[in-house]
Amino acid sequence: MNAKLEQNDQEIQSLVTVFNQIRPWSAILKEIEAQVPLNVQVGSIVQTDSEVTIAGYALNYDDLNDFLLTLQSSPLLDAEKTVIKTASLQDFPIETENTPENLEIEFPQGVKYTITTAISDRPSSELLQDFARSGAAGLVNRIRTLENKGVLKP
């Protein structure tokens, strides 16, 4: 009987560990969106196994640096792994249609950037307020239920 109880406890703790490691992408994307300054455009966000790459254009290097600092301050991201990989002054990617051939257009320049980051490895139970703010209600409800049942310690 004791062996059966021990096995059940181990299975419950395994399940709790899984919930505590879940990182809802909707919350991560909303968090990144909330950090984007006015003069920064995000063109793409790509996730690999251990890294998230954000690419786009900023009006200038100061705006790009502000974006980096706000990303580093996010509790959902790993500040030490949030770095600018590339940054170079380039023409903004402006599409022109139906322009006369002899018309000269001077395109404004901006900073084309790539930032890499990683999702924080803090347990989800420590980030409940941040997930709730980012709209990850399902995960928040599951973790709170586990806490209320006494399976997960707050």
MONOR-V756148 format. One record per backbone hydrogen bond with DSSP energy under -0.5 kcal/mol. CO is the residue of the C=O (numbers start at 1). NH is the residue of the N-H. E is the energy in kcal/mol with one decimal. If there is no record, write none. Layout:
CO NH E
CO NH E
This chain:
1 5 -2.3
2 6 -2.5
3 7 -2.3
4 8 -2.3
5 9 -2.5
6 10 -2.2
7 11 -2.2
8 12 -2.5
9 13 -2.5
10 14 -2.0
11 15 -2.0
12 16 -2.5
13 17 -2.3
14 18 -1.8
15 19 -2.1
16 20 -2.2
17 21 -0.7
18 21 -1.1
18 22 -0.6
19 22 -0.7
20 124 -3.0
24 28 -1.8
25 29 -2.9
26 30 -2.1
27 31 -2.2
28 32 -2.4
29 33 -2.7
30 34 -2.1
31 35 -0.9
32 35 -0.9
32 36 -0.7
33 36 -1.0
37 40 -1.5
39 59 -2.5
41 43 -0.6
41 57 -1.4
44 55 -2.4
46 53 -3.2
51 48 -3.1
52 54 -0.5
52 117 -2.5
53 46 -2.6
54 115 -3.2
55 43 -3.0
55 44 -2.0
56 113 -2.5
57 41 -3.8
58 111 -3.0
60 64 -1.7
61 65 -2.5
62 66 -2.3
63 67 -2.1
64 68 -2.4
65 69 -2.5
66 70 -2.2
67 71 -2.3
68 72 -2.5
69 73 -1.2
71 74 -1.3
74 77 -1.0
76 120 -2.6
77 79 -0.8
78 81 -0.8
79 82 -1.2
81 83 -0.9
83 85 -0.6
83 116 -2.5
86 114 -2.2
88 112 -3.0
90 110 -3.2
92 94 -1.8
93 95 -0.5
100 103 -1.3
102 104 -0.5
103 105 -0.5
105 107 -0.7
108 92 -2.8
110 90 -3.1
110 112 -0.7
111 58 -2.2
111 113 -0.5
112 88 -2.1
113 56 -1.7
114 85 -3.0
114 86 -1.5
115 54 -3.3
116 83 -2.4
117 52 -3.1
118 78 -3.0
123 126 -1.5
123 127 -0.6
124 127 -1.1
125 128 -0.6
127 131 -2.7
128 132 -2.8
129 133 -2.3
130 134 -1.5
131 136 -2.7
132 135 -1.2
135 137 -1.6
136 140 -2.0
137 141 -2.8
138 142 -2.2
139 143 -2.6
140 144 -2.5
141 145 -2.2
142 146 -2.2
143 147 -2.3
144 148 -2.7
145 149 -2.0
146 151 -1.8
146 152 -1.5
147 150 -1.1
